[in-house]
Amino acid sequence: MIRFTVMALLATLMLPTSSFGQSDTAKLAWQLPVGRKIDVVMKQTMDMRQIVGGQELGTKMVSTNYMLWEVDKVDKVDDASIATVNSEIERMTISMDGPQGKFDIDTDSEEEPEGDAAKVAEQVTELVGKKFSQKMNAQGKILSVDMPDEIALGNPMMSKEAFSQLIKNASPVFPDKPVAVGETWNQESTTAMPSGMGGMKIISTYTYKGTEEIKGKTLDLIDIAMEMEFQGPIDSPVKIEITNQATKGRMHFDSMKGHTDNIEIDQNMVMEVTAGPQTIIQKIRSRTNGTFSVK
């Protein structure tokens, strides 16, 4: 479950009340001066269902991460500006309703969770308050990630290297030249799955749609389409196949201020997990959205 929380950084967002502008091209680039602080709120709603032996079991989860990004320093490398951005998850909330019961977790709450909630809260607490550091260029490419060793120690299903890889793959990378309306570009990445189960190849296609006026701001709109492919070890006794998928999203970028404004992604996926004679059908429906605001 923790890995789905982190993967919430893959997002993009749709706002219904808006109008298109007439800009033909745009230079999409982050502006990351030293001292800049950005509040990031990421919310993910998931409906996960398993069909085993004709019986369906469902789990619903809503998780929200409240993060703070701060630009610590900017270095010049081969005439390119590389920013070191410190990030911290300040608060997490999780609401879960499944076969084992219903519970809510809020890391700001003084109430002590019990039972299954206590186990989940223990893992979540390992993430809150810990500082991450990432090096990022103006195109949004994450060049390196540094994080405390306690992150992996508190989450044995996800190694420190896998967490770093997730963060690197989560950021859309913009072209280093202006893009025209209708222009597309692709981004390919592979994220390691936990417990040596293989990797998830993700191919993202971005399309620049022009500008929109939203709440008095002129924002660049980018449509996103994603396709995922599971790549398991050849000798693995567990076979995983994605039999159906539809993933799409939108992203609004503020070119004037140089940061993402809001993001949203909708995903529907069906997987078949086969272990020996047993086949489990896993259905996942999720929506991830986020907002970014400069303090």
C-alpha beads as a LAMMPS data file, in Angstrom:
LAMMPS data file: protein, C-alpha beads

295 atoms
294 bonds

1 atom types
1 bond types

-500.0 500.0 xlo xhi
-500.0 500.0 ylo yhi
-500.0 500.0 zlo zhi

Masses

1 110.0

Atoms # bond

1 1 1 0.000 0.000 0.000
2 1 1 2.898 2.339 0.734
3 1 1 4.106 1.955 -2.848
4 1 1 0.723 3.194 -4.137
5 1 1 1.074 6.235 -1.866
6 1 1 4.443 7.080 -3.362
7 1 1 3.234 6.399 -6.904
8 1 1 0.688 9.069 -6.335
9 1 1 3.565 11.401 -7.479
10 1 1 2.816 10.245 -11.069
11 1 1 -0.234 12.540 -11.377
12 1 1 -2.062 15.205 -13.616
13 1 1 -5.404 17.438 -13.028
14 1 1 -8.593 18.533 -14.822
15 1 1 -10.560 21.670 -13.949
16 1 1 -13.916 21.942 -15.785
17 1 1 -14.501 25.713 -15.821
18 1 1 -11.869 27.116 -18.184
19 1 1 -11.302 28.619 -21.634
20 1 1 -8.533 28.046 -24.193
21 1 1 -6.024 30.743 -25.053
22 1 1 -4.290 31.369 -28.379
23 1 1 -0.598 30.846 -27.562
24 1 1 1.114 28.889 -30.366
25 1 1 4.269 27.818 -28.522
26 1 1 5.499 27.672 -24.936
27 1 1 8.763 27.097 -23.113
28 1 1 7.990 24.673 -20.296
29 1 1 10.665 25.015 -17.625
30 1 1 10.846 24.976 -13.853
31 1 1 12.089 28.092 -12.044
32 1 1 13.840 26.998 -8.855
33 1 1 15.587 29.924 -7.142
34 1 1 17.278 29.257 -3.802
35 1 1 14.808 29.565 -0.936
36 1 1 11.660 28.920 -2.973
37 1 1 9.100 26.884 -0.997
38 1 1 6.263 24.960 -2.623
39 1 1 3.354 23.369 -0.786
40 1 1 2.306 20.120 -2.473
41 1 1 -0.913 18.264 -1.668
42 1 1 -1.449 14.867 -3.310
43 1 1 -4.685 12.911 -2.923
44 1 1 -5.321 9.415 -4.241
45 1 1 -8.627 7.543 -4.245
46 1 1 -8.417 3.828 -5.009
47 1 1 -10.965 1.035 -5.434
48 1 1 -9.177 -2.340 -5.504
49 1 1 -11.064 -5.589 -6.091
50 1 1 -9.816 -9.176 -6.121
51 1 1 -11.712 -12.100 -7.616
52 1 1 -10.526 -15.410 -6.163
53 1 1 -12.389 -18.654 -6.824
54 1 1 -15.458 -16.746 -7.945
55 1 1 -15.539 -14.647 -4.770
56 1 1 -14.950 -10.896 -4.969
57 1 1 -13.212 -8.977 -2.193
58 1 1 -13.000 -5.200 -2.332
59 1 1 -10.921 -2.548 -0.611
60 1 1 -11.373 1.213 -0.871
61 1 1 -8.646 3.624 0.165
62 1 1 -8.231 7.379 0.200
63 1 1 -4.796 8.758 1.044
64 1 1 -3.576 12.350 1.152
65 1 1 0.027 13.523 1.431
66 1 1 0.906 17.054 2.545
67 1 1 4.447 17.904 1.466
68 1 1 6.809 20.871 1.517
69 1 1 9.464 21.380 -1.147
70 1 1 12.285 23.877 -0.575
71 1 1 15.115 24.765 -2.948
72 1 1 18.325 24.450 -0.942
73 1 1 20.921 25.381 -3.558
74 1 1 21.515 25.720 -7.299
75 1 1 24.683 24.533 -9.036
76 1 1 25.920 25.147 -12.562
77 1 1 26.839 21.943 -14.405
78 1 1 27.873 22.283 -18.062
79 1 1 25.978 25.605 -18.302
80 1 1 22.818 23.970 -16.914
81 1 1 21.242 24.916 -13.571
82 1 1 20.812 21.936 -11.246
83 1 1 18.683 22.609 -8.173
84 1 1 18.857 20.632 -4.945
85 1 1 15.299 20.426 -3.629
86 1 1 14.627 19.240 -0.085
87 1 1 11.201 17.699 0.421
88 1 1 9.382 16.545 3.512
89 1 1 6.055 14.787 4.039
90 1 1 4.566 16.867 6.840
91 1 1 1.318 14.942 7.227
92 1 1 -0.446 11.866 5.854
93 1 1 -4.050 10.738 6.141
94 1 1 -5.374 7.332 5.109
95 1 1 -8.940 6.053 5.128
96 1 1 -9.429 2.362 4.361
97 1 1 -12.502 0.158 4.099
98 1 1 -11.898 -3.511 3.331
99 1 1 -12.534 -7.134 4.346
100 1 1 -10.569 -6.669 7.566
101 1 1 -12.560 -3.641 8.641
102 1 1 -12.624 0.120 8.326
103 1 1 -10.198 2.589 9.840
104 1 1 -8.814 6.101 9.507
105 1 1 -5.260 7.269 10.142
106 1 1 -4.084 10.856 10.529
107 1 1 -0.474 11.420 11.512
108 1 1 -1.522 14.723 13.124
109 1 1 -3.983 12.946 15.407
110 1 1 -3.094 12.245 19.037
111 1 1 -5.269 9.099 19.098
112 1 1 -3.371 5.800 19.072
113 1 1 -4.651 3.449 16.309
114 1 1 -5.300 -0.186 17.133
115 1 1 -5.207 -3.521 15.286
116 1 1 -4.509 -3.375 11.546
117 1 1 -4.599 0.410 11.660
118 1 1 -1.674 0.384 14.090
119 1 1 0.436 -1.701 11.685
120 1 1 -0.260 0.637 8.781
121 1 1 0.288 3.715 10.963
122 1 1 3.698 2.403 11.985
123 1 1 4.808 2.208 8.350
124 1 1 3.311 5.594 7.475
125 1 1 4.989 7.252 10.450
126 1 1 8.367 6.208 9.044
127 1 1 7.731 8.496 6.077
128 1 1 6.407 11.561 7.918
129 1 1 8.989 14.077 9.057
130 1 1 11.823 12.500 7.088
131 1 1 13.639 14.795 4.667
132 1 1 14.297 13.705 1.096
133 1 1 16.676 15.486 -1.246
134 1 1 16.604 15.423 -5.030
135 1 1 18.655 17.077 -7.749
136 1 1 16.458 18.424 -10.537
137 1 1 17.064 20.355 -13.756
138 1 1 14.851 22.970 -15.414
139 1 1 13.139 20.333 -17.592
140 1 1 11.908 18.541 -14.453
141 1 1 14.269 15.588 -14.758
142 1 1 15.237 14.082 -11.397
143 1 1 18.958 13.360 -11.649
144 1 1 19.492 11.833 -8.215
145 1 1 17.640 11.165 -4.961
146 1 1 18.969 11.024 -1.412
147 1 1 16.861 9.773 1.482
148 1 1 17.322 8.442 5.038
149 1 1 18.085 4.736 5.514
150 1 1 15.142 4.485 7.945
151 1 1 12.726 4.670 5.013
152 1 1 13.746 1.233 3.762
153 1 1 14.112 -0.213 7.262
154 1 1 10.516 0.710 8.069
155 1 1 9.170 -0.686 4.793
156 1 1 10.761 -4.069 3.982
157 1 1 8.534 -4.500 0.901
158 1 1 10.198 -1.482 -0.749
159 1 1 13.968 -0.968 -0.827
160 1 1 15.683 2.399 -0.633
161 1 1 16.720 2.023 -4.277
162 1 1 13.126 1.268 -5.331
163 1 1 11.837 4.370 -3.506
164 1 1 14.470 6.492 -5.253
165 1 1 13.515 5.024 -8.600
166 1 1 9.834 5.787 -8.042
167 1 1 10.602 9.426 -7.296
168 1 1 12.841 9.758 -10.359
169 1 1 10.191 8.266 -12.635
170 1 1 7.358 10.350 -11.179
171 1 1 8.367 13.679 -12.672
172 1 1 7.333 14.535 -16.262
173 1 1 10.376 15.674 -18.251
174 1 1 9.785 18.626 -20.590
175 1 1 11.569 19.160 -23.928
176 1 1 14.527 21.556 -23.784
177 1 1 13.007 23.677 -26.554
178 1 1 9.651 25.463 -27.000
179 1 1 6.711 23.206 -27.863
180 1 1 3.898 24.002 -30.295
181 1 1 0.193 23.328 -29.836
182 1 1 -0.454 19.700 -30.757
183 1 1 3.184 18.656 -30.343
184 1 1 3.811 15.392 -28.483
185 1 1 6.789 13.820 -26.741
186 1 1 7.316 10.488 -24.997
187 1 1 8.901 9.393 -21.744
188 1 1 9.750 5.788 -20.865
189 1 1 10.703 4.438 -17.453
190 1 1 10.815 1.180 -15.513
191 1 1 10.010 0.934 -11.816
192 1 1 11.133 -2.060 -9.761
193 1 1 8.364 -4.022 -8.055
194 1 1 8.762 -5.135 -4.410
195 1 1 10.123 -8.517 -3.316
196 1 1 11.952 -9.187 -6.576
197 1 1 8.722 -9.505 -8.582
198 1 1 10.185 -7.740 -11.616
199 1 1 9.455 -4.278 -12.969
200 1 1 6.673 -2.095 -14.329
201 1 1 7.492 -0.402 -17.635
202 1 1 5.626 2.878 -18.084
203 1 1 5.364 4.695 -21.419
204 1 1 3.940 8.217 -21.090
205 1 1 2.844 10.357 -24.044
206 1 1 2.500 14.101 -23.468
207 1 1 0.609 16.485 -25.769
208 1 1 0.788 20.271 -25.466
209 1 1 -2.749 21.674 -25.843
210 1 1 -2.130 25.415 -25.523
211 1 1 -3.142 27.724 -22.671
212 1 1 -6.195 28.047 -20.431
213 1 1 -7.404 30.887 -18.257
214 1 1 -8.189 29.452 -14.812
215 1 1 -9.005 31.628 -11.812
216 1 1 -7.228 34.599 -13.315
217 1 1 -4.093 32.648 -14.243
218 1 1 -2.862 31.726 -17.728
219 1 1 -1.743 28.107 -17.503
220 1 1 -0.272 25.682 -20.039
221 1 1 -2.313 22.517 -20.520
222 1 1 -0.648 19.165 -21.187
223 1 1 -2.640 15.994 -21.857
224 1 1 -1.117 12.734 -20.675
225 1 1 -1.662 9.160 -21.841
226 1 1 0.060 6.266 -20.097
227 1 1 0.565 2.616 -20.928
228 1 1 1.982 0.094 -18.483
229 1 1 3.625 -3.255 -19.100
230 1 1 4.582 -5.709 -16.373
231 1 1 8.004 -7.314 -16.807
232 1 1 8.402 -10.303 -14.484
233 1 1 11.420 -12.561 -13.988
234 1 1 11.513 -15.455 -16.472
235 1 1 11.818 -18.081 -13.734
236 1 1 9.221 -16.539 -11.414
237 1 1 6.540 -18.955 -10.116
238 1 1 4.088 -16.026 -10.123
239 1 1 2.906 -14.712 -13.479
240 1 1 1.316 -11.259 -13.749
241 1 1 -0.400 -10.016 -16.900
242 1 1 -2.175 -6.728 -17.510
243 1 1 -5.261 -7.726 -19.485
244 1 1 -6.977 -4.334 -19.710
245 1 1 -5.911 -0.768 -18.999
246 1 1 -6.913 2.825 -19.613
247 1 1 -4.858 5.612 -18.053
248 1 1 -5.131 9.276 -18.925
249 1 1 -4.651 12.622 -17.272
250 1 1 -4.057 16.350 -17.580
251 1 1 -1.486 18.712 -16.177
252 1 1 -1.562 22.494 -15.827
253 1 1 1.859 24.185 -15.736
254 1 1 2.461 27.815 -14.767
255 1 1 5.118 29.016 -17.232
256 1 1 5.239 32.489 -15.675
257 1 1 6.132 31.205 -12.207
258 1 1 7.856 28.049 -13.416
259 1 1 6.100 25.241 -11.548
260 1 1 3.285 22.729 -11.909
261 1 1 -0.027 24.237 -10.776
262 1 1 -2.263 21.171 -10.620
263 1 1 -2.304 17.580 -11.819
264 1 1 -4.745 14.682 -12.225
265 1 1 -4.666 11.134 -13.513
266 1 1 -7.408 8.516 -13.859
267 1 1 -6.473 4.856 -14.107
268 1 1 -8.437 1.669 -14.746
269 1 1 -6.504 -1.580 -14.822
270 1 1 -7.233 -5.306 -14.759
271 1 1 -4.459 -7.781 -13.947
272 1 1 -4.354 -11.575 -13.798
273 1 1 -2.026 -13.009 -11.172
274 1 1 -1.335 -16.740 -11.598
275 1 1 0.457 -18.809 -8.962
276 1 1 0.334 -22.530 -9.716
277 1 1 -3.251 -23.627 -10.337
278 1 1 -4.747 -20.465 -8.822
279 1 1 -5.555 -17.290 -10.780
280 1 1 -6.471 -14.029 -9.058
281 1 1 -8.076 -11.215 -11.020
282 1 1 -7.096 -7.805 -9.647
283 1 1 -9.140 -4.748 -10.667
284 1 1 -7.838 -1.292 -9.799
285 1 1 -9.599 2.030 -10.311
286 1 1 -7.802 5.116 -9.058
287 1 1 -7.796 8.874 -9.315
288 1 1 -4.816 10.916 -8.233
289 1 1 -4.839 14.692 -8.094
290 1 1 -2.555 17.286 -6.659
291 1 1 -1.995 21.004 -6.229
292 1 1 1.256 22.995 -6.081
293 1 1 1.436 26.469 -4.565
294 1 1 4.438 28.718 -3.941
295 1 1 4.573 29.976 -0.374

Bonds

1 1 1 2
2 1 2 3
3 1 3 4
4 1 4 5
5 1 5 6
6 1 6 7
7 1 7 8
8 1 8 9
9 1 9 10
10 1 10 11
11 1 11 12
12 1 12 13
13 1 13 14
14 1 14 15
15 1 15 16
16 1 16 17
17 1 17 18
18 1 18 19
19 1 19 20
20 1 20 21
21 1 21 22
22 1 22 23
23 1 23 24
24 1 24 25
25 1 25 26
26 1 26 27
27 1 27 28
28 1 28 29
29 1 29 30
30 1 30 31
31 1 31 32
32 1 32 33
33 1 33 34
34 1 34 35
35 1 35 36
36 1 36 37
37 1 37 38
38 1 38 39
39 1 39 40
40 1 40 41
41 1 41 42
42 1 42 43
43 1 43 44
44 1 44 45
45 1 45 46
46 1 46 47
47 1 47 48
48 1 48 49
49 1 49 50
50 1 50 51
51 1 51 52
52 1 52 53
53 1 53 54
54 1 54 55
55 1 55 56
56 1 56 57
57 1 57 58
58 1 58 59
59 1 59 60
60 1 60 61
61 1 61 62
62 1 62 63
63 1 63 64
64 1 64 65
65 1 65 66
66 1 66 67
67 1 67 68
68 1 68 69
69 1 69 70
70 1 70 71
71 1 71 72
72 1 72 73
73 1 73 74
74 1 74 75
75 1 75 76
76 1 76 77
77 1 77 78
78 1 78 79
79 1 79 80
80 1 80 81
81 1 81 82
82 1 82 83
83 1 83 84
84 1 84 85
85 1 85 86
86 1 86 87
87 1 87 88
88 1 88 89
89 1 89 90
90 1 90 91
91 1 91 92
92 1 92 93
93 1 93 94
94 1 94 95
95 1 95 96
96 1 96 97
97 1 97 98
98 1 98 99
99 1 99 100
100 1 100 101
101 1 101 102
102 1 102 103
103 1 103 104
104 1 104 105
105 1 105 106
106 1 106 107
107 1 107 108
108 1 108 109
109 1 109 110
110 1 110 111
111 1 111 112
112 1 112 113
113 1 113 114
114 1 114 115
115 1 115 116
116 1 116 117
117 1 117 118
118 1 118 119
119 1 119 120
120 1 120 121
121 1 121 122
122 1 122 123
123 1 123 124
124 1 124 125
125 1 125 126
126 1 126 127
127 1 127 128
128 1 128 129
129 1 129 130
130 1 130 131
131 1 131 132
132 1 132 133
133 1 133 134
134 1 134 135
135 1 135 136
136 1 136 137
137 1 137 138
138 1 138 139
139 1 139 140
140 1 140 141
141 1 141 142
142 1 142 143
143 1 143 144
144 1 144 145
145 1 145 146
146 1 146 147
147 1 147 148
148 1 148 149
149 1 149 150
150 1 150 151
151 1 151 152
152 1 152 153
153 1 153 154
154 1 154 155
155 1 155 156
156 1 156 157
157 1 157 158
158 1 158 159
159 1 159 160
160 1 160 161
161 1 161 162
162 1 162 163
163 1 163 164
164 1 164 165
165 1 165 166
166 1 166 167
167 1 167 168
168 1 168 169
169 1 169 170
170 1 170 171
171 1 171 172
172 1 172 173
173 1 173 174
174 1 174 175
175 1 175 176
176 1 176 177
177 1 177 178
178 1 178 179
179 1 179 180
180 1 180 181
181 1 181 182
182 1 182 183
183 1 183 184
184 1 184 185
185 1 185 186
186 1 186 187
187 1 187 188
188 1 188 189
189 1 189 190
190 1 190 191
191 1 191 192
192 1 192 193
193 1 193 194
194 1 194 195
195 1 195 196
196 1 196 197
197 1 197 198
198 1 198 199
199 1 199 200
200 1 200 201
201 1 201 202
202 1 202 203
203 1 203 204
204 1 204 205
205 1 205 206
206 1 206 207
207 1 207 208
208 1 208 209
209 1 209 210
210 1 210 211
211 1 211 212
212 1 212 213
213 1 213 214
214 1 214 215
215 1 215 216
216 1 216 217
217 1 217 218
218 1 218 219
219 1 219 220
220 1 220 221
221 1 221 222
222 1 222 223
223 1 223 224
224 1 224 225
225 1 225 226
226 1 226 227
227 1 227 228
228 1 228 229
229 1 229 230
230 1 230 231
231 1 231 232
232 1 232 233
233 1 233 234
234 1 234 235
235 1 235 236
236 1 236 237
237 1 237 238
238 1 238 239
239 1 239 240
240 1 240 241
241 1 241 242
242 1 242 243
243 1 243 244
244 1 244 245
245 1 245 246
246 1 246 247
247 1 247 248
248 1 248 249
249 1 249 250
250 1 250 251
251 1 251 252
252 1 252 253
253 1 253 254
254 1 254 255
255 1 255 256
256 1 256 257
257 1 257 258
258 1 258 259
259 1 259 260
260 1 260 261
261 1 261 262
262 1 262 263
263 1 263 264
264 1 264 265
265 1 265 266
266 1 266 267
267 1 267 268
268 1 268 269
269 1 269 270
270 1 270 271
271 1 271 272
272 1 272 273
273 1 273 274
274 1 274 275
275 1 275 276
276 1 276 277
277 1 277 278
278 1 278 279
279 1 279 280
280 1 280 281
281 1 281 282
282 1 282 283
283 1 283 284
284 1 284 285
285 1 285 286
286 1 286 287
287 1 287 288
288 1 288 289
289 1 289 290
290 1 290 291
291 1 291 292
292 1 292 293
293 1 293 294
294 1 294 295
